[in-house]
Amino acid sequence: MRIGVGTPNRIQKLIQEGALSIDLVQVIVLDLFVDQKERTILEIPEVRKDLFELLESNFLKGKAKICLY
């Protein structure tokens, strides 16, 4: 797969189920779009928690670059 898109929680579940391999991930793009309530994914507690758990458990040990969009 060349591109995977999803919420942090959904991506974590796909990895756990073996449906998504992250062995060759080089770049992670975080969409910091401001929603109607003027929040980004980093400001929504549930999503922020899932995001940091996903990054810590799967990507921080590798060489993937994190880009903010």
TADA-V334336 format. One record per residue. N is the residue number from 1. RES is the residue in three letters. SS is DSSP state (H for helix, E for strand, - for the rest). OMEGA is omega in whole degrees, -180 to 180 (999 if undefined). Layout:
# TADA-V334336
<<N RES SS OMEGA> <N RES SS OMEGA>>
This chain:
# TADA-V334336
<<1 MET - -179> <2 ARG - -179> <3 ILE - 174> <4 GLY - -178> <5 VAL - 177> <6 GLY - 175> <7 THR - 178> <8 PRO H -180> <9 ASN H -180> <10 ARG H 178> <11 ILE H 178> <12 GLN H 179> <13 LYS H 178> <14 LEU H 177> <15 ILE H -179> <16 GLN H -180> <17 GLU H -179> <18 GLY - -179> <19 ALA - -179> <20 LEU - 177> <21 SER - -179> <22 ILE - -177> <23 ASP - -175> <24 LEU - -179> <25 VAL - 180> <26 GLN - -176> <27 VAL E 174> <28 ILE E -179> <29 VAL E 177> <30 LEU E 179> <31 ASP - -178> <32 LEU - 177> <33 PHE - 178> <34 VAL - -177> <35 ASP - -177> <36 GLN - 178> <37 LYS - 179> <38 GLU - 178> <39 ARG - 171> <40 THR - 179> <41 ILE - 180> <42 LEU - -178> <43 GLU - 177> <44 ILE - -171> <45 PRO H -177> <46 GLU H -179> <47 VAL H 179> <48 ARG H 179> <49 LYS H 179> <50 ASP H -180> <51 LEU H -179> <52 PHE H 175> <53 GLU H 179> <54 LEU H -180> <55 LEU H -178> <56 GLU H -175> <57 SER H -173> <58 ASN H -169> <59 PHE H -173> <60 LEU - 180> <61 LYS - -178> <62 GLY - -177> <63 LYS - -179> <64 ALA - 176> <65 LYS E 178> <66 ILE E 179> <67 CYS E 178> <68 LEU E 180> <69 TYR - 999>>
